[in-house]
Amino acid sequence: MRFFPKRQWHAIDKTMAVMEIRPQPFFGNKNRAFWNLQSAGWAGALALRGISGIANGQPLSFLLPIIISTITGYSISLLLSVFYKNLIHQKPIVTWVTTTIVLSVATAIFAFIDAWVFIIQNPTIESGFASLFVGYVFVDFTMLGAWSALYYAINFFLRVQEQNDQLLRLETQATRAQLAMLRYQLNPHFLFNTLNSISTLVLLKQTEPANAMLSRLSSFLRHTLVNEVHSRVTLAQEVETLHLYLDIEKMRFEERLRPAFDIDPAVRDALLPSLLLQPLVENAIKYAVTPMEDGADISVSARLENDRVKIIVSDTGPGKNGPIAKNIDSTGVGLGNIQERLNQAYGEAHEFEIKSSTGGGFSVIIALPFETREQIEKEAALDSASDDQIRNEAIFGEHAFDRNHRGLVTTPALVSSHQEDINP
């Protein structure tokens, strides 16, 4: 008997502890679902006919033609599945007319075999072959007709489900594209203002400050380009981006710009759309610091409240109704852009509030669901066997002729309505 070292047993126990038994949808593997339904259906038909005959006093010998009939029906239905697989994608008129013809021929063959087997087993029977054939036609047509109806019903249902899944994917991709468009608006907006400041420094022959601002602008853009346009970053990363941005603006306003940060450590890992807060700080600089001779204080605070991250960006400027300078240029994106990005990313699960009063400053309050990267990864791992992913990874099972076409659609250009039928 072989014994494992204690360390190996610990590793084995740890591996078994993380293993989870995850139930899979019945149609997650279409190939397996087909064979399960096919076998269970015909086995049920055999059991029903056999029990009915025995209950009516039939001898056990009558089970032989029933068994042969069940095997025949099982085989014919497999042939029908091959025809139906090709017909289901045709025009409705072609599908139903051809199905009726194929079903009629299959019923005739089924009834012929049943009648022939019955006559061989009962050679002294008075009924002729024709009368037996007609009698079996009704029975066999009912069985094959029910099988055909069930086949088409399941496949049409799964096609509808697959189209719904594709629609959801397309809607998700459209939302991501819209978020990317809104994010792309921010970079020209920021560059417009920064390059305008650099141009002013150059005109004033302040070469060194202009070079320093260009260097810091380069660092800021390099930092922001690391993240994808539709990605989310941690609050700590967003604050780091704000520091890079404020380093640029401090060169313009010096002591007039007085930023302050109050970030609760509990929310430093909270996720939010990238470059969400920078336009708010830029807006505060434009309407609070710029028009006031003494400048203004800008504060960014974040804390956890009831499983939500509450972020407040406020300034001590003149407020919304104050004497905002009219000569300040604007590209027209800012608060509206932020609101639209939040609507696209969170729907009704977020809050966006503006508070302002004459001489009382201006505040923007944002409340978002508290989510961390670890939570999202854990949820994704637990949902890895969900219906959507299984339908993407194994649409109707590993059929021999299309086993190499499995995969999750992740690119809009590659989204297709690849559909398969319940067939072996």
RODO-2510 file (C-alpha; in nm, 4 decimals, decimal comma):
residues 424
     n   res          X          Y          Z
     1     m     0,0000     0,0000     0,0000
     2     r     0,1404     0,3375    -0,1031
     3     f     0,1282     0,6319     0,1359
     4     f     0,1537     0,9939     0,0288
     5     p     0,3634     1,2386     0,2284
     6     k     0,1708     1,4737     0,4535
     7     r     0,2468     1,7686     0,2273
     8     q     0,1012     1,5879    -0,0760
     9     w    -0,2126     1,4984     0,1173
    10     h    -0,2487     1,8647     0,2100
    11     a    -0,2199     1,9633    -0,1554
    12     i    -0,4751     1,6982    -0,2572
    13     d    -0,7202     1,8125     0,0112
    14     k    -0,6754     2,1737    -0,0971
    15     t    -0,7382     2,0834    -0,4620
    16     m    -1,0517     1,8864    -0,3773
    17     a    -1,1742     2,1705    -0,1569
    18     v    -1,1794     2,4160    -0,4482
    19     m    -1,3448     2,1706    -0,6847
    20     e    -1,7104     2,2485    -0,7288
    21     i    -1,9882     2,0449    -0,8832
    22     r    -2,1714     2,2843    -1,1076
    23     p    -2,4999     2,1804    -1,2626
    24     q    -2,5133     2,2353    -1,6368
    25     p    -2,8223     2,3184    -1,8417
    26     f    -2,9874     2,0208    -2,0081
    27     f    -2,9280     2,1695    -2,3533
    28     g    -2,5794     2,2923    -2,2679
    29     n    -2,4501     1,9989    -2,4723
    30     k    -2,6911     1,9545    -2,7617
    31     n    -2,5408     1,6281    -2,8795
    32     r    -2,5867     1,4672    -2,5393
    33     a    -2,9343     1,6187    -2,5016
    34     f    -3,0421     1,4668    -2,8338
    35     w    -2,9321     1,1166    -2,7411
    36     n    -3,0847     1,1437    -2,3941
    37     l    -3,4209     1,2506    -2,5357
    38     q    -3,4048     0,9982    -2,8192
    39     s    -3,3286     0,7056    -2,5911
    40     a    -3,5665     0,8097    -2,3134
    41     g    -3,8524     0,8748    -2,5568
    42     w    -3,8409     0,5451    -2,7366
    43     a    -3,7733     0,3537    -2,4137
    44     g    -4,0831     0,5179    -2,2682
    45     a    -4,2877     0,4209    -2,5747
    46     l    -4,1679     0,0603    -2,5436
    47     a    -4,2505     0,0498    -2,1737
    48     l    -4,5957     0,2021    -2,2266
    49     r    -4,6930    -0,0396    -2,5035
    50     g    -4,5498    -0,3356    -2,3158
    51     i    -4,7251    -0,2550    -1,9881
    52     s    -5,0530    -0,1909    -2,1715
    53     g    -5,0367    -0,5279    -2,3466
    54     i    -4,9529    -0,7186    -2,0303
    55     a    -5,2328    -0,5399    -1,8449
    56     n    -5,4759    -0,6527    -2,1186
    57     g    -5,3760    -1,0176    -2,0805
    58     q    -5,1460    -1,0495    -2,3816
    59     p    -4,8866    -1,3316    -2,3760
    60     l    -4,5236    -1,2380    -2,3343
    61     s    -4,4580    -1,3364    -2,6958
    62     f    -4,6330    -1,0188    -2,8080
    63     l    -4,3352    -0,8200    -2,6724
    64     l    -4,1153    -0,9355    -2,9621
    65     p    -4,2917    -0,7347    -3,2368
    66     i    -4,3144    -0,4361    -3,0025
    67     i    -3,9385    -0,4492    -2,9392
    68     i    -3,8717    -0,4784    -3,3137
    69     s    -4,1141    -0,1927    -3,3801
    70     t    -3,9372     0,0262    -3,1215
    71     i    -3,5960    -0,0453    -3,2741
    72     t    -3,7364     0,0336    -3,6182
    73     g    -3,8887     0,3604    -3,4985
    74     y    -3,5654     0,4524    -3,3231
    75     s    -3,3658     0,3961    -3,6415
    76     i    -3,6141     0,5731    -3,8709
    77     s    -3,6261     0,8758    -3,6408
    78     l    -3,2472     0,8992    -3,6640
    79     l    -3,2779     0,9140    -4,0425
    80     l    -3,5509     1,1750    -4,0083
    81     s    -3,3218     1,3888    -3,7927
    82     v    -3,0730     1,4023    -4,0810
    83     f    -3,3432     1,5294    -4,3186
    84     y    -3,4916     1,7701    -4,0640
    85     k    -3,1517     1,9171    -3,9857
    86     n    -3,1204     2,0367    -4,3438
    87     l    -3,4860     2,1368    -4,3753
    88     i    -3,5056     2,3525    -4,0631
    89     h    -3,3000     2,6301    -4,2233
    90     q    -3,5048     2,6384    -4,5456
    91     k    -3,8027     2,8598    -4,6270
    92     p    -4,1153     2,7644    -4,4285
    93     i    -4,3060     2,6388    -4,7347
    94     v    -4,0142     2,4180    -4,8355
    95     t    -3,9665     2,2942    -4,4786
    96     w    -4,3274     2,1936    -4,4166
    97     v    -4,4030     2,0453    -4,7595
    98     t    -4,0836     1,8405    -4,7635
    99     t    -4,1348     1,7371    -4,4021
   100     t    -4,4846     1,6099    -4,4831
   101     i    -4,3523     1,4043    -4,7767
   102     v    -4,0586     1,2622    -4,5812
   103     l    -4,2806     1,1855    -4,2808
   104     s    -4,5326     1,0062    -4,5012
   105     v    -4,2646     0,7909    -4,6617
   106     a    -4,1103     0,7120    -4,3226
   107     t    -4,4536     0,6186    -4,1839
   108     a    -4,5178     0,3861    -4,4783
   109     i    -4,1838     0,2121    -4,4265
   110     f    -4,2461     0,1878    -4,0525
   111     a    -4,5956     0,0434    -4,1016
   112     f    -4,4741    -0,1996    -4,3698
   113     i    -4,2068    -0,3420    -4,1355
   114     d    -4,4510    -0,3680    -3,8444
   115     a    -4,7129    -0,5473    -4,0560
   116     w    -4,4533    -0,7800    -4,2085
   117     v    -4,3119    -0,8740    -3,8643
   118     f    -4,6620    -0,9346    -3,7290
   119     i    -4,7536    -1,1668    -4,0180
   120     i    -4,4279    -1,3620    -3,9797
   121     q    -4,4988    -1,4136    -3,6100
   122     n    -4,8665    -1,4930    -3,6676
   123     p    -4,8894    -1,6773    -4,0025
   124     t    -5,2404    -1,8112    -3,9280
   125     i    -5,3983    -1,4707    -3,8752
   126     e    -5,7051    -1,4080    -4,0884
   127     s    -5,6420    -1,0367    -4,1470
   128     g    -5,4651    -0,9583    -4,4703
   129     f    -5,1448    -0,7612    -4,5071
   130     a    -5,3261    -0,4541    -4,6429
   131     s    -5,5577    -0,4216    -4,3442
   132     l    -5,2643    -0,4649    -4,1041
   133     f    -5,0647    -0,2066    -4,2966
   134     v    -5,3451     0,0500    -4,2780
   135     g    -5,3880    -0,0141    -3,9067
   136     y    -5,0183     0,0319    -3,8375
   137     v    -5,0089     0,3498    -4,0478
   138     f    -5,2232     0,5320    -3,7929
   139     v    -5,0173     0,4099    -3,4967
   140     d    -4,6789     0,4745    -3,6560
   141     f    -4,7811     0,8123    -3,8010
   142     t    -4,8840     0,9223    -3,4524
   143     m    -4,5483     0,8213    -3,3074
   144     l    -4,3329     0,9694    -3,5837
   145     g    -4,5512     1,2791    -3,6061
   146     a    -4,5145     1,3413    -3,2329
   147     w    -4,1390     1,2852    -3,2598
   148     s    -4,1150     1,5304    -3,5531
   149     a    -4,3217     1,7943    -3,3756
   150     l    -4,1046     1,7648    -3,0657
   151     y    -3,7874     1,7855    -3,2747
   152     y    -3,8935     2,1053    -3,4505
   153     a    -4,0352     2,2614    -3,1333
   154     i    -3,7118     2,2121    -2,9375
   155     n    -3,4939     2,3364    -3,2219
   156     f    -3,7054     2,6443    -3,2879
   157     f    -3,7033     2,7223    -2,9164
   158     l    -3,3251     2,6942    -2,9007
   159     r    -3,2859     2,9082    -3,2129
   160     v    -3,4952     3,1797    -3,0507
   161     q    -3,2843     3,1529    -2,7360
   162     e    -2,9665     3,1765    -2,9405
   163     q    -3,0949     3,4826    -3,1257
   164     n    -3,1807     3,6441    -2,7916
   165     d    -2,8298     3,5707    -2,6685
   166     q    -2,6841     3,7243    -2,9829
   167     l    -2,9057     4,0305    -2,9399
   168     l    -2,7823     4,0718    -2,5827
   169     r    -2,4223     4,0448    -2,7018
   170     l    -2,4832     4,3052    -2,9697
   171     e    -2,6495     4,5384    -2,7202
   172     t    -2,3528     4,4964    -2,4868
   173     q    -2,1113     4,5691    -2,7689
   174     a    -2,3153     4,8730    -2,8735
   175     t    -2,3011     5,0025    -2,5159
   176     r    -1,9260     4,9471    -2,5057
   177     a    -1,8909     5,1319    -2,8360
   178     q    -2,0944     5,4244    -2,7040
   179     l    -1,8861     5,4347    -2,3875
   180     a    -1,5736     5,4369    -2,6031
   181     m    -1,7142     5,7252    -2,8078
   182     l    -1,7860     5,9244    -2,4930
   183     r    -1,4392     5,8491    -2,3584
   184     y    -1,2824     5,9609    -2,6882
   185     q    -1,4538     6,2968    -2,6429
   186     l    -1,2568     6,3575    -2,3228
   187     n    -0,9079     6,3402    -2,4693
   188     p    -0,9648     6,6157    -2,7321
   189     h    -1,1445     6,8177    -2,4628
   190     f    -0,8487     6,7986    -2,2274
   191     l    -0,5909     6,8444    -2,5035
   192     f    -0,7711     7,1537    -2,6306
   193     n    -0,7386     7,3276    -2,2950
   194     t    -0,3856     7,2108    -2,2190
   195     l    -0,2427     7,2920    -2,5615
   196     n    -0,4118     7,6306    -2,5399
   197     s    -0,2260     7,6906    -2,2124
   198     i     0,1029     7,5794    -2,3658
   199     s     0,0433     7,8095    -2,6610
   200     t    -0,0123     8,0985    -2,4205
   201     l     0,3160     8,0227    -2,2429
   202     v     0,4992     8,0118    -2,5749
   203     l     0,3514     8,3475    -2,6788
   204     l     0,4678     8,4908    -2,3460
   205     k     0,8149     8,3472    -2,4198
   206     q     0,8015     8,1302    -2,1091
   207     t     0,9915     7,8451    -2,2695
   208     e     1,0870     7,6466    -1,9603
   209     p     0,7325     7,6299    -1,8172
   210     a     0,6042     7,5359    -2,1622
   211     n     0,8574     7,2522    -2,1909
   212     a     0,7763     7,1334    -1,8380
   213     m     0,4033     7,1343    -1,9176
   214     l     0,4636     6,9390    -2,2378
   215     s     0,6644     6,6827    -2,0412
   216     r     0,3892     6,6454    -1,7824
   217     l     0,1253     6,6274    -2,0544
   218     s     0,3252     6,3442    -2,2089
   219     s     0,3281     6,1591    -1,8754
   220     f    -0,0442     6,2102    -1,8299
   221     l    -0,1337     6,0832    -2,1783
   222     r     0,1000     5,7863    -2,1429
   223     h    -0,0736     5,6971    -1,8160
   224     t    -0,4259     5,7296    -1,9584
   225     l    -0,3505     5,5348    -2,2758
   226     v    -0,2553     5,2281    -2,0709
   227     n    -0,6246     5,1638    -2,0019
   228     e    -0,8703     5,0603    -2,2696
   229     v    -1,1413     5,3109    -2,3495
   230     h    -1,4192     5,0910    -2,2102
   231     s    -1,2264     4,9593    -1,9107
   232     r    -1,2725     5,0344    -1,5444
   233     v    -0,9926     5,1291    -1,3086
   234     t    -0,9610     5,1365    -0,9342
   235     l    -1,0290     5,4562    -0,7476
   236     a    -0,6621     5,4638    -0,6467
   237     q    -0,5610     5,4610    -1,0150
   238     e    -0,8124     5,7352    -1,0932
   239     v    -0,6712     5,9501    -0,8126
   240     e    -0,3216     5,8934    -0,9486
   241     t    -0,4449     6,0181    -1,2870
   242     l    -0,5879     6,3258    -1,1181
   243     h    -0,2524     6,3993    -0,9571
   244     l    -0,0833     6,3868    -1,2981
   245     y    -0,3458     6,6190    -1,4391
   246     l    -0,3205     6,8610    -1,1460
   247     d     0,0575     6,8706    -1,1869
   248     i    -0,0057     7,0240    -1,5292
   249     e    -0,2658     7,2707    -1,4066
   250     k    -0,0531     7,3744    -1,1078
   251     m     0,1956     7,5193    -1,3521
   252     r    -0,0765     7,7513    -1,4812
   253     f    -0,2387     7,8555    -1,1573
   254     e     0,0348     7,7920    -0,9006
   255     e    -0,0966     7,8872    -0,5542
   256     r    -0,4413     7,9753    -0,6872
   257     l    -0,5132     7,6035    -0,7343
   258     r    -0,5401     7,4255    -0,3991
   259     p    -0,6426     7,0588    -0,4407
   260     a    -0,7168     6,8261    -0,1490
   261     f    -0,7955     6,4545    -0,1404
   262     d    -0,9831     6,2592     0,1267
   263     i    -1,0069     5,8976     0,0100
   264     d    -1,1287     5,6293     0,2489
   265     p    -0,8853     5,3334     0,2307
   266     a    -1,1876     5,1004     0,2192
   267     v    -1,2776     5,2245    -0,1305
   268     r    -0,9332     5,2536    -0,2877
   269     d    -0,9900     4,9276    -0,4775
   270     a    -1,3425     5,0201    -0,5920
   271     l    -1,3870     5,0139    -0,9692
   272     l    -1,5191     5,3028    -1,1770
   273     p    -1,4991     5,4071    -1,5445
   274     s    -1,1577     5,5430    -1,6341
   275     l    -1,1201     5,9215    -1,6602
   276     l    -1,4498     5,9734    -1,4801
   277     l    -1,3310     6,2324    -1,2278
   278     q    -1,0826     6,4275    -1,4402
   279     p    -1,3524     6,6234    -1,6312
   280     l    -1,5138     6,7168    -1,2990
   281     v    -1,1864     6,8553    -1,1649
   282     e    -1,1259     7,0304    -1,4948
   283     n    -1,4731     7,1824    -1,4726
   284     a    -1,3954     7,3059    -1,1195
   285     i    -1,0713     7,4642    -1,2362
   286     k    -1,2451     7,6365    -1,5247
   287     y    -1,5364     7,7826    -1,3306
   288     a    -1,3928     7,8186    -0,9803
   289     v    -1,0185     7,8793    -1,0047
   290     t    -0,9920     8,0707    -1,3321
   291     p    -1,2427     8,3533    -1,2695
   292     m    -1,1350     8,4223    -0,9095
   293     e    -0,8241     8,6241    -0,8301
   294     d    -0,7489     8,4231    -0,5180
   295     g    -0,8288     8,0945    -0,6855
   296     a    -1,0242     7,8248    -0,5079
   297     d    -0,9969     7,5028    -0,3121
   298     i    -1,0890     7,1819    -0,4948
   299     s    -1,1586     6,8739    -0,2867
   300     v    -1,2121     6,5143    -0,3924
   301     s    -1,3515     6,2806    -0,1302
   302     a    -1,4695     5,9210    -0,1430
   303     r    -1,6154     5,6935     0,1212
   304     l    -1,8224     5,3765     0,1535
   305     e    -2,1924     5,4134     0,2349
   306     n    -2,4275     5,1124     0,2325
   307     d    -2,2295     4,9100    -0,0231
   308     r    -2,2010     5,2155    -0,2466
   309     v    -1,9039     5,4371    -0,3202
   310     k    -1,9945     5,8001    -0,2658
   311     i    -1,7614     6,0419    -0,4457
   312     i    -1,7820     6,4184    -0,4021
   313     v    -1,5920     6,6682    -0,6155
   314     s    -1,6431     7,0197    -0,4817
   315     d    -1,4890     7,3639    -0,5061
   316     t    -1,5099     7,6950    -0,3220
   317     g    -1,5770     7,8961    -0,6353
   318     p    -1,8610     8,1393    -0,7085
   319     g    -2,1096     7,8601    -0,7625
   320     k    -2,3445     7,7960    -1,0496
   321     n    -2,5207     8,1304    -1,0112
   322     g    -2,2048     8,3255    -0,9418
   323     p    -2,0165     8,5640    -1,1759
   324     i    -1,8665     8,3056    -1,4067
   325     a    -1,6442     8,4693    -1,6632
   326     k    -1,7971     8,4760    -2,0105
   327     n    -1,4694     8,4685    -2,1979
   328     i    -1,3810     8,1167    -2,0926
   329     d    -1,3870     7,8836    -2,3918
   330     s    -1,5474     7,5425    -2,3632
   331     t    -1,5744     7,2470    -2,5947
   332     g    -1,9159     7,1580    -2,4589
   333     v    -1,8346     6,8225    -2,2974
   334     g    -1,8087     6,7700    -1,9224
   335     l    -2,1008     6,7113    -1,6902
   336     g    -2,3237     6,5859    -1,9733
   337     n    -2,0532     6,3451    -2,0836
   338     i    -2,0111     6,2120    -1,7300
   339     q    -2,3849     6,1629    -1,6871
   340     e    -2,4121     5,9757    -2,0162
   341     r    -2,1178     5,7502    -1,9319
   342     l    -2,2707     5,6658    -1,5950
   343     n    -2,6072     5,5920    -1,7569
   344     q    -2,4438     5,3578    -2,0052
   345     a    -2,2284     5,1830    -1,7456
   346     y    -2,4702     5,1545    -1,4514
   347     g    -2,8212     5,2395    -1,5708
   348     e    -3,0373     5,3189    -1,2698
   349     a    -2,7855     5,1720    -1,0252
   350     h    -2,6028     5,5030    -0,9845
   351     e    -2,6722     5,8520    -0,8522
   352     f    -2,5537     6,1796    -1,0039
   353     e    -2,6359     6,4989    -0,8151
   354     i    -2,5280     6,8605    -0,8520
   355     k    -2,5380     7,1078    -0,5656
   356     s    -2,4614     7,4764    -0,5973
   357     s    -2,5541     7,8132    -0,4545
   358     t    -2,4410     8,1690    -0,5147
   359     g    -2,1065     8,2129    -0,3418
   360     g    -2,1355     7,8673    -0,1891
   361     g    -1,9248     7,6721    -0,4328
   362     f    -2,0174     7,3883    -0,6645
   363     s    -2,0379     7,0161    -0,5827
   364     v    -2,0933     6,7026    -0,7867
   365     i    -2,1977     6,3929    -0,5944
   366     i    -2,1694     6,0487    -0,7524
   367     a    -2,2774     5,7212    -0,5909
   368     l    -2,1776     5,3954    -0,7577
   369     p    -2,2138     5,0266    -0,6644
   370     f    -1,9099     4,9087    -0,4683
   371     e    -1,7309     4,6564    -0,6860
   372     t    -1,3728     4,5352    -0,6806
   373     r    -1,1784     4,3436    -0,9376
   374     e    -1,1563     4,0449    -0,7028
   375     q    -1,5353     4,0347    -0,6632
   376     i    -1,5912     4,0488    -1,0375
   377     e    -1,3364     3,7750    -1,1052
   378     k    -1,4922     3,5557    -0,8359
   379     e    -1,8416     3,6051    -0,9782
   380     a    -1,7133     3,5319    -1,3272
   381     a    -1,5557     3,2079    -1,2036
   382     l    -1,8791     3,1014    -1,0340
   383     d    -2,0809     3,1829    -1,3455
   384     s    -1,8409     3,0166    -1,5872
   385     a    -2,0935     2,7347    -1,6387
   386     s    -2,3868     2,9692    -1,7011
   387     d    -2,6296     2,9220    -1,9895
   388     d    -2,4845     3,2045    -2,1951
   389     q    -2,1275     3,0861    -2,1803
   390     i    -2,2185     2,7240    -2,2427
   391     r    -2,4271     2,8203    -2,5449
   392     n    -2,1292     3,0191    -2,6732
   393     e    -1,8700     2,7514    -2,6010
   394     a    -2,0633     2,4352    -2,6846
   395     i    -2,3690     2,5171    -2,8938
   396     f    -2,5504     2,1855    -2,9103
   397     g    -2,2545     1,9790    -2,8077
   398     e    -1,9419     1,8501    -2,9724
   399     h    -2,0814     1,7315    -3,3072
   400     a    -1,8242     1,5435    -3,5029
   401     f    -1,8538     1,7701    -3,8066
   402     d    -1,8267     2,1046    -3,6259
   403     r    -1,6253     2,0333    -3,3138
   404     n    -1,3629     2,2842    -3,4202
   405     h    -1,6064     2,5755    -3,4289
   406     r    -1,6458     2,6165    -3,0565
   407     g    -1,5532     2,9464    -2,8951
   408     l    -1,6812     3,2566    -2,7221
   409     v    -1,7700     3,5488    -2,9477
   410     t    -1,5824     3,8507    -2,8187
   411     t    -1,5409     4,0755    -3,1222
   412     p    -1,8337     4,2607    -3,2822
   413     a    -1,7118     4,1756    -3,6311
   414     l    -1,7106     3,8068    -3,5463
   415     v    -2,0619     3,7892    -3,4036
   416     s    -2,2608     3,5430    -3,6102
   417     s    -2,5757     3,3431    -3,5740
   418     h    -2,4064     3,0056    -3,5879
   419     q    -2,6880     2,7671    -3,5112
   420     e    -2,7055     2,3921    -3,4868
   421     d    -2,9810     2,1405    -3,4417
   422     i    -3,0485     1,8613    -3,1991
   423     n    -2,8733     1,5986    -3,4030
   424     p    -2,6024     1,3481    -3,3419
***
